[in-house]
């Protein structure tokens, strides 16, 4: 996510500033190039988005084209909602905490930061990979004036993935309803 031990204004081997691309890809799952809370995340097309915005279980099944899109979108959303590998989580948490610590009015000392990282690892272990992006880091730096508690960090990060959880649940309901509708359809004579 953020290169370690990079001085302010230092350039990568390709001559670009960190986070501007042109350098080597890092081992972290996400990069700071994201430009919004949903940048790089699987998104429905306009027709499916309109359908999901007004979807209520029951009623008529959606058109076949929307079902095809929903079936291809759901696995990508579930992948984005999967938690990080523990080693990547530790690195992402550490980067997140160090950057946040540098940007708040009451930075924690080394031991305090280490203990806070351990607490964050416990409460954030099940959060999806999508919350460890540069866009979320930007939002955290704008949100917190003082170093937050582990519960505040979890609530902040969980709120960033709540819309995607909701979309996945809606897609599952829609696909299950369409499946039930096709199995209950009476045979035509």
C-alpha positions in Angstrom: 0.0 0.0 0.0 2.6 2.5 1.0 6.4 1.9 0.6 8.3 1.7 3.8 11.2 4.0 4.6 10.5 6.3 1.6 11.5 9.9 2.3 9.1 12.7 1.4 9.8 13.6 -2.2 12.0 10.6 -2.9 11.7 9.0 -6.3 11.4 5.4 -7.2 13.8 3.7 -9.5 11.7 4.7 -12.5 11.9 8.4 -11.5 8.3 8.7 -10.4 7.0 9.6 -7.0 5.7 6.8 -4.8 2.0 6.1 -5.6 2.2 7.6 -9.1 2.8 4.3 -10.8 5.7 3.7 -13.0 7.5 1.8 -10.2 7.5 -1.8 -9.3 4.2 -3.3 -8.1 4.2 -4.0 -4.3 3.3 -7.2 -2.6 0.3 -5.4 -1.0 -3.1 -6.2 -2.5 -4.2 -2.7 -3.1 -2.5 0.5 -4.2 -3.1 4.2 -3.6 -4.2 4.9 -7.2 -7.9 4.4 -6.2 -9.8 7.6 -6.7 -13.0 6.9 -4.9 -14.6 4.6 -2.4 -15.7 2.2 -5.1 -12.7 2.5 -7.4 -11.5 -0.8 -8.7 -14.4 -2.7 -7.1 -16.8 -4.8 -9.1 -19.8 -2.7 -10.1 -23.1 -3.6 -11.8 -23.9 -2.2 -15.2 -26.5 0.7 -15.4 -29.5 -1.6 -16.0 -28.6 -4.0 -13.1 -27.8 -1.1 -10.8 -31.3 0.4 -11.5 -32.9 -3.0 -10.9 -31.0 -3.5 -7.7 -31.9 0.0 -6.4 -35.6 -0.9 -6.5 -35.4 -4.6 -6.0 -37.9 -6.2 -3.5 -38.1 -10.0 -3.1 -41.2 -11.5 -4.7 -42.8 -10.4 -7.8 -41.6 -11.0 -11.3 -38.1 -12.4 -12.0 -35.7 -10.0 -13.8 -34.9 -10.3 -17.5 -32.5 -13.0 -18.5 -29.7 -10.5 -19.4 -29.7 -9.1 -15.9 -29.5 -12.6 -14.4 -26.5 -13.4 -16.6 -24.8 -10.2 -15.4 -25.7 -10.9 -11.8 -24.3 -14.4 -12.0 -21.0 -13.0 -13.3 -20.9 -10.1 -10.8 -21.6 -12.0 -7.6 -18.3 -14.1 -7.6 -16.3 -11.0 -8.1 -18.0 -9.2 -5.3 -17.5 -12.2 -3.0 -13.8 -12.2 -3.9 -13.6 -8.5 -3.0 -15.3 -9.2 0.3 -12.9 -12.1 1.2 -10.5 -11.3 4.1 -6.8 -10.8 3.5 -4.2 -13.5 4.0 -2.9 -13.0 7.6 0.5 -12.0 6.5 -0.8 -9.3 4.1 -3.3 -8.2 6.8 -0.4 -7.6 9.2 1.5 -5.6 6.6 -1.6 -3.6 5.6 -2.5 -2.9 9.2 0.9 -1.8 10.1 1.1 0.6 7.1 -2.4 1.9 7.9 -1.5 2.5 11.5 1.8 4.2 10.8 0.3 6.6 8.2 -2.7 7.3 10.5 -0.4 7.8 13.4 1.7 10.3 11.4 -1.4 12.3 10.4 -3.1 12.8 13.8 -2.7 15.4 16.5 -1.7 12.8 19.2 0.7 10.3 17.6 1.3 7.2 19.6 4.8 6.3 20.7 6.5 3.2 19.3 5.2 0.7 22.0 1.8 2.2 22.0 1.6 1.9 18.2 2.7 -1.7 18.4 0.0 -2.5 20.9 -2.6 -0.7 18.9 -1.6 -2.7 15.8 -2.0 -5.9 17.7 -5.5 -4.8 18.8 -6.4 -3.8 15.3 -5.3 -7.2 14.0 -7.8 -8.8 16.3 -10.8 -6.6 15.5 -10.0 -6.2 11.7 -9.1 -9.8 10.8 -12.4 -10.5 9.1 -12.6 -7.3 7.2 -12.3 -7.7 3.4 -9.3 -6.7 1.3 -11.2 -3.9 -0.3 -10.9 -1.7 2.9 -7.1 -1.5 2.6 -6.9 1.0 -0.2 -5.4 4.4 -0.6 -8.9 5.9 -0.9 -9.9 4.5 2.4 -6.6 5.7 3.9 -7.3 9.2 2.6 -10.8 9.1 4.1 -9.3 7.9 7.5 -6.8 10.8 7.5 -9.7 13.2 6.8 -11.9 11.6 9.4 -9.7 11.2 12.5 -8.0 14.2 14.2 -6.8 11.9 17.1 -5.6 8.3 16.9 -8.8 6.3 17.1 -9.5 3.2 19.2 -9.6 -0.2 17.7 -13.4 -0.1 17.8 -13.6 3.2 16.0 -11.2 1.9 13.3 -13.3 -1.2 12.8 -16.5 0.8 12.6 -14.9 3.2 10.1 -13.6 0.4 7.9 -16.8 -1.7 8.1 -18.8 1.2 6.9 -16.7 1.3 3.8 -17.6 -2.2 2.8 -21.3 -2.2 4.0 -22.6 -1.2 0.5 -20.8 -4.1 -1.1 -22.1 -6.5 1.5 -25.6 -5.2 0.8 -25.2 -5.6 -3.0 -24.0 -9.2 -2.5 -27.0 -10.0 -0.4 -29.4 -8.5 -2.9 -27.8 -10.4 -5.8 -28.0 -13.7 -3.8 -31.7 -13.0 -3.1 -32.4 -12.1 -6.7 -30.6 -15.2 -8.1 -32.3 -17.5 -5.6 -35.7 -16.0 -6.4 -35.1 -16.5 -10.1 -34.0 -20.1 -9.5 -37.2 -20.8 -7.5 -39.3 -19.1 -10.2 -37.9 -21.3 -12.9 -38.4 -24.5 -10.9 -42.0 -23.7 -9.9 -43.1 -22.7 -13.4 -45.9 -25.0 -14.5 -45.4 -27.2 -17.5 -47.0 -25.7 -20.6 -49.3 -27.9 -22.7 
